[in-house]
Amino acid sequence: MKSIWITIFFVLTLVSLGNTKKEHNEFRINVLTNSKTVSIDKFDEFLSLFKEIKPKGLHMYPPKWDSLGILIQTPFEGTRVDANNFAFLDEKVFFNLKACREGQSNIFAIGKFEISDKYIGLITRQESQYDESLIQLMLWEKQANKIIRTFELADSFGDEGWHFDKESWIKEFSFNKNLEIVTRRKDCSPNDDFTKFSYTDSLEIYQLDEQQFIKSYLNLSDTVNYKLKQWK
């Protein structure tokens, strides 16, 4: 009789442990599923901050601020990204991310366009040397739901008499086939007593090849077609 009760107790214990393990596994599956669902929603929410744009022929140049520090009207103002709302943002991509999460800096979503079946192009603006003047093109990989490459499009700042301006144009674009970007940069550097100034001027073209932007040079005579908006 005693052995029967021991057997029954043993069976009930196994059943109870099995149910507990099953419930624990179901809880784990639900948590992981919910976590994944929330993440996907967050990715979509992040991408929704970028308005759809037509890329071909787009001229991208850095914004300017007036003497009071107020941003002068620009098509590249963008929509502020609340960095605390998107835990997946990468500090290697957004190097002012910590400052953004502390309320000391900003990231702005400007525009997006479908590059190919694999990538979405995101145009962003974030902190540069002194201002939030750095405009970049970021490759968002659709399958991985992350930014895998950044490309500098425009920026401008100066210090102790030296200053530069960099601007870009999307020269050619066709979905799944071609993305060509022309960048022009001009620098002004003074001599020691600021009596003379020297200038450098470069014009480059980049073509997206898989995940890489491959560079070649254009003849500087082509600058007539690529005038720097901010250079005077």
C-alpha positions in Angstrom: 0.0 0.0 0.0 2.8 2.3 0.9 4.6 1.6 -2.4 1.4 2.5 -4.3 1.2 5.9 -2.6 4.9 6.5 -3.3 4.3 5.7 -7.0 1.3 8.0 -7.2 3.2 10.8 -5.5 6.1 10.3 -8.0 3.8 10.4 -11.0 2.0 13.6 -9.7 5.4 15.3 -9.1 6.5 14.5 -12.7 3.3 15.8 -14.1 3.6 19.0 -12.0 7.2 19.6 -13.1 6.2 18.9 -16.7 3.4 21.5 -16.6 5.7 24.0 -14.9 8.4 23.5 -17.6 5.7 23.8 -20.3 4.3 27.0 -18.8 7.9 28.4 -18.4 8.7 27.6 -22.0 5.4 29.2 -23.2 6.2 32.3 -21.1 9.7 32.5 -22.7 8.1 32.1 -26.2 5.6 34.8 -25.5 8.2 37.2 -24.2 10.5 36.6 -27.1 7.6 36.9 -29.6 6.3 40.1 -28.0 9.9 41.5 -27.9 10.3 40.8 -31.6 7.0 42.3 -32.4 7.8 45.5 -30.5 11.2 45.7 -32.2 9.6 45.5 -35.6 7.1 48.1 -34.7 10.0 50.3 -33.5 11.8 49.9 -36.8 8.7 50.9 -38.7 8.2 53.9 -36.3 11.8 55.0 -36.9 11.5 54.7 -40.7 8.2 56.6 -40.6 10.0 59.7 -39.4 11.6 60.0 -42.8 9.5 61.5 -45.6 9.6 60.0 -49.0 11.8 61.9 -51.5 12.7 61.7 -55.1 16.5 61.2 -55.1 17.7 62.0 -58.7 19.1 65.5 -59.0 18.8 66.2 -55.3 21.3 68.8 -54.2 22.3 68.5 -50.5 24.0 71.3 -48.6 24.5 72.1 -44.9 22.1 74.4 -43.1 23.0 77.8 -41.7 22.2 79.6 -38.5 21.6 83.3 -38.0 23.5 85.5 -35.5 21.0 84.5 -32.7 21.7 80.8 -33.3 18.3 80.2 -35.0 18.2 77.8 -37.9 17.6 79.5 -41.2 14.9 77.9 -43.2 16.2 74.9 -45.1 14.8 71.8 -46.8 17.2 69.8 -44.6 15.8 70.7 -41.2 14.2 67.3 -40.8 12.2 65.7 -38.0 13.8 65.3 -34.6 14.4 61.7 -33.6 13.8 60.9 -30.0 16.9 58.7 -29.4 15.5 57.4 -26.1 12.6 55.9 -28.0 14.8 53.7 -30.2 17.1 51.5 -28.2 18.5 49.9 -31.3 20.2 53.0 -32.6 24.0 52.4 -32.9 26.5 54.9 -31.4 29.0 54.0 -34.1 26.5 55.4 -36.6 25.2 58.3 -34.5 28.2 59.4 -32.7 26.3 62.0 -30.8 23.9 59.4 -29.5 24.8 59.7 -25.8 24.4 63.5 -25.9 21.0 63.0 -27.7 19.8 60.7 -25.0 20.9 63.3 -22.4 19.0 66.1 -24.2 22.2 67.9 -25.2 22.1 67.2 -29.0 19.8 66.0 -31.7 19.4 63.7 -34.7 17.1 64.7 -37.5 15.4 62.4 -40.0 15.2 64.2 -43.4 14.2 61.8 -46.2 14.2 58.3 -47.5 14.1 56.5 -50.8 14.1 52.9 -52.0 17.6 52.1 -53.4 17.0 48.4 -54.1 15.4 45.3 -52.9 18.0 45.2 -50.2 18.4 48.8 -49.1 16.6 52.0 -48.2 18.5 55.2 -48.3 18.0 57.4 -45.2 19.2 61.0 -45.2 19.9 62.3 -41.7 21.4 65.3 -40.0 23.4 65.3 -36.8 26.1 67.0 -34.8 29.3 68.0 -36.5 32.2 70.1 -35.1 30.1 72.9 -33.7 26.5 72.6 -35.1 24.1 70.0 -36.2 25.3 70.5 -39.8 26.4 67.1 -40.9 24.1 65.5 -43.5 24.6 61.9 -44.3 23.2 59.1 -46.4 22.7 55.9 -44.5 22.1 52.5 -45.9 19.3 50.7 -44.1 19.4 47.0 -44.8 15.8 45.7 -45.0 16.4 42.1 -43.9 18.6 42.9 -40.9 16.6 46.1 -39.9 19.7 48.1 -39.3 22.0 50.8 -40.8 25.1 49.1 -42.3 26.9 52.1 -44.0 27.1 55.8 -43.8 28.2 58.3 -46.5 28.9 62.0 -45.8 26.9 64.2 -48.1 27.3 67.8 -46.7 29.0 69.7 -43.9 30.5 73.1 -43.3 32.5 74.7 -40.4 35.7 76.6 -39.8 38.2 77.5 -37.2 40.9 80.2 -36.8 40.5 81.5 -40.4 40.2 78.1 -42.1 36.8 77.0 -43.3 35.3 74.5 -45.8 32.1 73.7 -47.5 31.0 70.2 -48.8 27.9 69.6 -50.8 26.6 66.7 -52.8 24.3 65.9 -55.7 22.6 62.6 -56.6 23.7 62.5 -60.2 22.1 59.3 -61.4 19.6 56.9 -59.8 17.6 53.9 -60.9 16.0 51.4 -58.6 18.0 48.2 -58.2 20.6 49.4 -60.7 22.5 52.6 -60.1 23.2 55.2 -57.5 25.8 57.9 -58.3 26.7 60.8 -56.0 28.8 63.8 -56.9 30.5 65.6 -54.0 32.3 68.9 -54.1 34.5 70.3 -51.3 36.2 73.7 -51.2 38.6 74.8 -48.4 40.0 78.2 -47.6 43.2 78.4 -45.6 45.0 81.7 -44.5 48.7 82.2 -44.0 50.1 83.0 -40.6 49.4 86.7 -40.7 46.1 86.3 -42.6 47.3 88.4 -45.5 46.9 85.7 -48.1 44.4 82.9 -48.5 44.9 79.6 -50.4 42.0 77.5 -51.8 41.6 73.8 -52.6 38.7 72.5 -54.7 37.8 68.9 -55.3 35.1 67.1 -57.2 34.5 63.4 -56.8 31.9 60.9 -57.9 30.9 57.9 -56.0 29.0 54.9 -57.2 27.3 52.4 -54.8 28.6 48.9 -55.4 26.8 46.4 -53.1 27.6 48.0 -49.7 30.5 50.2 -50.8 30.8 53.6 -52.3 33.5 53.5 -55.0 35.2 56.8 -55.7 36.5 58.3 -59.0 37.4 61.9 -59.9 35.7 64.3 -62.2 37.4 67.0 -64.2 37.3 70.3 -62.3 35.9 72.0 -65.3 32.6 70.3 -64.4 32.3 72.5 -61.4 30.1 74.8 -63.6 27.4 72.2 -63.2 28.0 71.8 -59.4 28.0 75.2 -57.8 28.4 75.3 -54.0 25.3 77.0 -52.6 27.0 78.2 -49.4 30.3 79.3 -51.0 30.7 83.1 -51.6 
